[in-house]
Amino acid sequence: MTRPPAPPVIRLARFDVIDAARGVALAAMAAYHATWDLGALRLTPENYALTPLGRLAAHGIAGGFLILVGIGLVLMNGTGIAVRPFTLRLARIAGAALLVTGATLVTDPSSYIFFGILHCIAVASVLALPFLRRLPVWAVVVAALAVLAAPHLVAADWLDAPFLAFLGLGRGTPQTNDYVPLFPWFGLVLAGIALARSGWAAFARSRLGVWRATGRLGRGLTFAGRHSLAIYLVHQPVLMALLTGLVTLTGPHPQAGVAEFRAVFVRNCLATGGESRACAMAAACVSDAFRREGLWAEKPRSFSPEERLRAQGLSQGCYEAAEGTAPVP
């Protein structure tokens, strides 16, 4: 007897609102990267992308993307595994991830991207296959919660080894410009899968499900959402080129690096036994004195022996003045 042919895979409907949501996430990502570029090029007083609020925004944007990845996997594969579309999609994402690694290895080898969001999406897409149909939804939810909780429950120094850093279960954070390890981020892909599997039928009948992009904004967002990989790869080089051109015309912001310098000065001052109020006052005094004496640099540089002595004298004089024992240098 011959085995009956496998039933064809029926892919689920594509929702304009999902594409538009992906477009919104792309816009938010571009805004974050523009903020990062402005800080890196010293066009703003500090790099606001690296502040606590900036890091929170980055996590929120990445999390939104990964939830949408999980939803998209369910919609793309439908009643089974759409092998050809899945394989082509995986090849595009994996190829783009390798391109990002190669490009950053050349342009910034000290902080090159070895496991950023594209790498995470590629690996997570493969790991997600059993969760698309074979396992019940409750098991997907349990797995999502376990992956999200893992970094808080499992942490060991040996997991900081370079070849295991992609897991995200070590105690440290590697030096890289984009780090989206499997734990906890794969948990958000699983959350998206659970959400889509449990709610897509009801969602398809809802107002959001039947919404169709008509205006310029809606059509633009859905277009961007349907071409998210290409936009992801292109937007950052374009932003950096434009802003680099801008900084050559305007020069850096006059207060660029001041807040960072003062924070480092205070930290070092406190570490050597300084009093907190005096350290803060001295930090402001030193940054002003360095500018006045020509010792300030937009980027870190090595002092000559004479400059080092002058800088030490200014620092000591500022601290003594802050304590009220000497005039301001």
Secondary structure, 3 states (H helix, E strand, C coil): CCCCCCCCCCCCCCCHHHHHHHHHHHHHHHHHHHHHHHHHCCCCCCCHHHCHHHHHHHHHHHHHHHHHHHHHHHHHHCCCCCHHHHHHHHHHHHHHHHHHHHHHHHHCHHHCCCECHHHHHHHHHHHCHHHHCCCCHHHHHHHHHHHHHHHHHCCCHHHHCHHHHHHCCCCCCCCCCCECCHHHHHHHHHHHHHHHHHHHHHHHHCHHHHCCCCCHHHHHHHHHHHCHHHHHHHHHHHHHHHHHHHHHHHCCCCCCCHHHHHHHHHHHHHHCCCCHHHHHHHHHHHHHHHHHCCCCCCCCCCCCHHHHHHHHHHHHHHHHHHCCCCCCC
